[in-house]
Amino acid sequence: MKFRHASGCAALILLTGCTGVEPAMLGVGVNAFQQGVTYVSGVDSYSFQPARYDDTLAAALRAGDSIGLDLYSVREIDPKHSEIRFHFDEDDRLTVEVEHQTDEVTLVEVNLKRKSRRGMGTLYMRALAYELRKAEAYVGQWQDNADLIGN
C-alpha cells in the first residue's frame, strides 16, 4: 500500500490501535507473549523487558537454542552488558545485546545482518518472551498478569 502524502501514513498509524503491550506496528510475531515494550527499526529491534539482567541473559541463550540458531559466541562487554552472536542459514547472523537498565528492567537489542531476515528477529523476540515467561522471570505484576497476555 502506497501513500502519496505523509498524512496518509500518520492516519494509518493513528487508526491502527494499540494492544497496550507494545507498539501496534510491531506485528503479530511478538505480541502473543510480549510483556515489555519493543521497537523495530530496520534490522534492529529494541525490547525493554521487566526482568532482571541475569534471568534475561539466560533466557536469551535458551531462546536462540529453542529456534535452532547456532551459538557462535558469548562476550561480556562489562558485568551488566553482554553480547551473544548466533548464526543461521549459511551466512546470516543474529546479534543480541543484553544490557542492565534498572534492577527490574533489562534492554535486549537484536541486530540482523540483512534487512530481508527481519522475520528471524521477530521470531527470536517471541522465543525470548516465551522463555522469560516459562522461567517466571518477569518481575512483580508482570509475572502475575502473564496469563492475560498469552499462553
Buried (B, 14 or more C-beta within 10 A) or exposed (E): EEEEEEEEEEEEEEEEEEEEBBBBEBEEBBBEBBBBBBBBEEBBBBBBBBBBBEBBBBBBBBBBEBBEBEEBEBEEEEEBBBBBBBBBEEEBBBBBBBBBEEEBBBBBBBBBBEEEBBEBBBBBBBBBBBBBBEBEBBBEEBBEEBEEBBE
